């Protein structure tokens, strides 16, 4: 049984942009202008397109004067994992201890904690 490629018709432009920002996209280009085998001009271009979170994860440099103390920067430094049900990125601690706020998925650890807490609440 061979594998065949299938087109995912459910992808939208938003899905594509979200994936590019999540994974990052880097373009390297070397351009040279030569006359009779003599290089007259050389240009090296490196362009990166990524979310701040992805860029920080891969160690890309940010412009001088960037304020790393803002709430948005602190949010990017929080370790995140992908929800197994909906695929959204959620802080790992929240995902494991509470569940996914997007789709309602609950981890086994959170289910066990809720089950343990339920008898304690009834005893009161």
C-alpha positions as CSV (number, residue, x, y, z in Angstrom):
1,X,0.0,0.0,0.0
2,X,1.6,3.2,-1.1
3,X,1.4,6.7,0.4
4,X,-0.3,9.4,-1.6
5,X,-0.2,13.1,-1.0
6,X,-3.5,14.7,-0.2
7,X,-4.4,18.4,-0.3
8,X,-5.8,19.7,2.9
9,X,-8.7,21.7,1.7
10,X,-9.6,22.9,5.2
11,X,-6.6,25.3,5.4
12,X,-7.3,29.0,5.3
13,X,-4.9,31.9,5.0
14,X,-5.2,32.4,8.7
15,X,-4.1,28.8,9.3
16,X,-1.1,29.3,6.9
17,X,0.0,32.5,8.6
18,X,-0.4,31.0,12.1
19,X,1.8,28.0,11.0
20,X,4.5,30.3,9.5
21,X,4.6,32.5,12.6
22,X,4.6,29.4,14.9
23,X,7.4,27.6,13.1
24,X,9.2,30.5,11.5
25,X,10.4,31.1,8.0
26,X,14.0,32.2,7.1
27,X,15.1,33.3,3.6
28,X,18.8,33.5,2.7
29,X,19.9,35.1,-0.5
30,X,23.3,35.8,-2.0
31,X,23.3,38.2,-4.9
32,X,26.4,39.0,-6.9
33,X,27.0,41.2,-9.9
34,X,29.9,40.1,-12.0
35,X,31.4,41.4,-15.3
36,X,33.8,39.2,-17.2
37,X,34.2,36.9,-14.2
38,X,35.0,39.8,-11.8
39,X,32.7,40.3,-8.9
40,X,31.7,43.9,-8.7
41,X,29.0,43.8,-6.0
42,X,28.0,41.2,-3.5
43,X,24.9,41.4,-1.3
44,X,23.9,38.9,1.4
45,X,20.3,39.0,2.6
46,X,18.8,37.2,5.5
47,X,15.1,37.7,6.2
48,X,13.1,36.0,9.0
49,X,9.4,35.9,9.5
50,X,8.3,34.5,12.8
51,X,6.4,35.4,15.9
52,X,8.4,37.0,18.7
53,X,8.0,33.8,20.7
54,X,9.5,31.7,17.9
55,X,12.2,34.2,17.2
56,X,13.2,34.3,20.9
57,X,13.2,30.5,21.0
58,X,15.7,30.3,18.2
59,X,17.9,33.1,19.5
60,X,17.3,35.8,16.9
61,X,18.4,39.2,17.9
62,X,15.9,42.0,18.4
63,X,16.5,45.8,17.8
64,X,18.3,47.7,20.5
65,X,16.0,49.5,22.9
66,X,13.5,46.5,23.0
67,X,11.9,46.6,26.4
68,X,11.9,43.0,27.6
69,X,9.9,43.8,30.8
70,X,6.5,44.3,29.1
71,X,3.7,41.8,29.8
72,X,3.8,40.7,26.1
73,X,7.5,39.7,26.4
74,X,6.9,37.9,29.7
75,X,4.1,36.0,28.0
76,X,6.4,34.8,25.2
77,X,8.9,33.4,27.7
78,X,6.2,31.1,29.2
79,X,6.8,27.5,28.2
80,X,3.8,26.4,25.9
81,X,2.7,23.1,24.5
82,X,0.2,22.2,21.8
83,X,-3.2,20.9,23.0
84,X,-3.6,17.4,21.7
85,X,-7.3,18.0,20.8
86,X,-7.4,21.4,19.1
87,X,-3.7,22.1,18.4
88,X,-3.7,25.6,20.0
89,X,-0.6,26.6,22.0
90,X,-1.3,26.9,25.7
91,X,1.0,27.4,28.7
92,X,2.2,23.9,29.6
93,X,1.4,24.3,33.3
94,X,-2.2,25.4,32.5
95,X,-2.6,22.6,30.0
96,X,-1.4,19.9,32.4
97,X,-3.1,21.2,35.6
98,X,-6.3,22.7,34.3
99,X,-6.9,21.8,30.6
100,X,-7.2,23.7,27.4
101,X,-9.2,27.0,27.6
102,X,-9.9,26.9,23.9
103,X,-11.6,23.5,23.5
104,X,-12.1,22.2,27.0
105,X,-9.7,19.2,26.7
106,X,-8.7,18.1,30.2
107,X,-5.4,16.2,31.0
108,X,-5.4,13.0,33.0
109,X,-3.5,14.9,35.8
110,X,-6.3,17.6,35.9
111,X,-9.0,14.9,35.9
112,X,-7.3,13.1,38.9
113,X,-7.0,16.4,40.8
114,X,-10.7,17.2,40.2
115,X,-11.7,13.7,41.3
116,X,-9.7,14.0,44.4
117,X,-11.1,17.5,45.2
118,X,-14.7,16.4,44.6
119,X,-15.1,14.2,47.7
120,X,-13.3,16.9,49.8
121,X,-15.9,19.5,48.6
122,X,-18.8,17.2,49.5
123,X,-17.5,16.6,53.0
124,X,-17.8,20.3,53.8
